[in-house]
């Protein structure tokens, strides 16, 4: 079975979202919908007679009342000079030769009564885009030029890093510049490079903005004693909702990033201070255990009671802040040290006793 020929006209959208039609035979593009694709309703609508809009009817009535003259001919719509207006109730019909006297088409006739100036065309202006590269008959001479043309297509289609490869293919596959690169692998590699370039540029711009905002943000946050390492972004955002330094960051994500960065520094400083405080408190607790003559036979319950009743413990805030588990671990560490010392003493005593016994046996002989 032979393949079906491609359609004569295909519909596309440019980067701004405006629809245009491409002729696969003549290779020409058109902003207006071809007659071949129009529905019967669209065709009948185009051929129907034009009815005067209410605002133009009001202007005609006002001119008639002011001049007390013969009613002017129905005014033609701007941008549609070939339309013949339909008969309006209460208005006399004039031959086509009188049409140039219409105040909308001849501004010199009644310049003071024009509510607006006529425009050259009712169609919107063509998007201000650079011209599409033209693919030579034998293709681009270098891979760089072909890749540049393909990236032009990606930019024209509005591709960004959030697009998937499948979505990109559906948007560009019917464009002639799709064939700028010969293979699918080259197109996908160019698409990946295009996205990487966009991401790198966006990251560079973001880092530049953060570097400018960081000193002011840090000064603002450091100067407020209410901000702690456990403060939340929502709370601080409400606190500085009207502060110009806080509002200098237009993007909320960047404000959150700078806030989280500062809070992370506070948390690291807090953890470091707590670690140093615990180390100092444990060292003083061990010295207190030694002052209370804790030894290998002392039970934890008795040692804990003695520590809690001691004046040194009651006067030391850092020692009081130690949880019971840390106190128990310090006690166990001290007991292990004392046990090793006791075992060393017992070993030395055994060695000394064995040496005296040997000397005594040798003297007896």
C-alpha positions, 0 to 999 in steps of 0.5 A, spaced: 500 500 500 503 506 498 504 512 503 499 517 503 501 524 500 503 529 506 497 535 506 498 541 502 497 546 508 499 544 515 498 549 522 504 551 526 505 556 532 511 561 533 514 562 539 509 568 541 503 563 540 501 566 534 498 561 529 500 560 521 500 556 516 505 552 511 504 550 504 508 544 503 508 545 496 510 552 495 514 552 501 510 559 503 507 561 510 501 565 511 498 568 517 491 568 514 487 561 514 487 558 507 480 557 504 482 550 503 482 549 510 476 554 512 469 551 514 463 552 511 461 557 517 467 561 516 466 561 508 459 564 509 461 569 515 467 572 510 462 573 504 456 575 509 454 583 509 457 587 514 453 590 519 455 597 522 458 596 530 454 600 535 459 605 536 459 607 529 452 608 529 452 613 535 457 617 531 453 617 525 447 619 529 451 625 532 453 627 525 446 627 523 444 631 529 449 636 529 449 638 521 442 637 520 444 635 513 443 628 509 445 622 513 452 620 511 453 613 508 454 607 512 461 607 514 466 602 512 470 598 518 477 599 518 481 594 515 476 592 510 475 596 504 472 591 500 466 590 504 459 593 502 455 595 508 448 592 509 442 597 509 441 600 516 434 602 518 433 610 518 439 611 514 439 613 506 443 609 501 448 612 497 452 610 491 459 607 492 462 614 489 460 617 495 464 613 499 470 617 500 467 622 503 466 618 509 469 621 515 473 615 517 476 614 510 477 621 509 480 625 515 480 632 512 473 632 511 471 632 519 477 632 523 474 635 529 469 629 530 474 623 529 474 619 536 480 615 534 485 615 528 484 610 523 490 604 522 493 602 516 491 594 518 486 591 523 491 585 523 496 585 529 504 586 527 508 580 525 512 578 531 519 581 531 523 575 530 530 574 526 529 571 520 529 563 519 536 560 516 535 557 510 538 550 509 542 550 503 541 545 497 546 540 500 546 542 507 550 546 511 557 546 510 559 545 517 556 542 523 556 548 527 552 552 522 547 546 522 547 546 530 546 554 530 540 553 525 537 548 529 538 551 536 534 557 532 528 553 531 528 551 539 528 558 541 523 560 536 519 554 539 520 557 546 523 550 548 526 551 555 529 546 560 522 544 563 520 541 556 521 533 555 524 531 548 518 528 546 514 535 547 520 538 543 519 533 538 512 534 537 513 542 537 518 542 532 518 536 527 514 539 522 518 545 521 523 546 515 529 547 520 528 540 523 532 537 518 538 542 519 541 536 522 542 530 519 540 524 524 536 524 531 542 523 535 545 530 533 538 533 534 538 530 541 545 532 543 544 539 540 537 539 544 541 537 550 546 542 549 541 548 548 538 546 555 545 546 558 546 553 556 540 555 558 541 552 565 548 555 566 546 562 564 540 562 569 545 559 574 550 564 573 545 570 573 542 567 580 549 566 583 550 574 581 543 576 584 545 572 591 552 575 591 549 582 591 543 580 596 547 576 601 551 582 605 545 586 606 541 580 608 546 578 613 546 585 616 539 585 617 538 578 620 544 579 624 541 585 627 535 582 629 536 578 636 529 575 635 532 570 629 534 564 632 537 557 629 530 554 630 526 560 626 522 559 620 522 562 614 514 564 614 515 567 621 521 571 618 518 573 612 512 576 616 517 580 620 520 583 614 514 583 609 515 591 609 523 592 609 526 594 603 532 590 604 528 584 604 524 586 598 530 587 594 530 579 593 524 579 588 524 572 588 521 568 594 526 562 592 532 566 593 529 570 599 528 563 602 535 560 600 539 566 603 535 565 610 536 558 610 543 559 609 544 564 615 540 559 619 544 553 617 550 558 620 546 559 626 545 552 627 552 550 626 555 555 631 549 552 636 552 545 635 559 547 636 557 551 642 553 545 645 559 540 644 564 545 647 560 546 653 558 539 654 566 537 654 567 542 659 561 540 664 563 532 663 571 534 665 569 538 671 564 532 673 569 527 673 574 531 677 568 532 682 567 524 682 574 524 684 573 529 689 568 525 692 572 519 692 569 515 687 572 508 686 571 501 683 566 499 688 562 505 688 555 504 685 552 509 680 546 511 685 550 513 691 555 517 686 549 520 683 546 522 690 553 525 692 554 529 686 547 532 686 548 534 693 555 537 692 555 545 692 560 545 686 554 542 682 549 546 684 554 552 682 555 550 675 550 551 670 553 547 665 554 541 669 546 542 671 545 542 664 548 535 663 542 530 662 542 524 666 545 519 661 551 524 660 553 523 667 552 516 667 556 515 661 562 520 665 561 515 671 562 509 667 568 512 663 571 513 670 570 507 673 573 503 667 579 507 668 579 506 675 578 498 674 584 498 669 589 502 675 586 497 680 588 491 675 595 494 674 596 495 681 594 488 683 599 485 677 605 489 680 603 486 687 603 479 684 610 480 681 613 483 687 610 477 691 613 472 686 620 476 686 620 476 694 618 468 694 624 466 689 629 470 693 627 467 699 627 460 696 634 461 693 636 464 701 634 457 704 638 453 699 
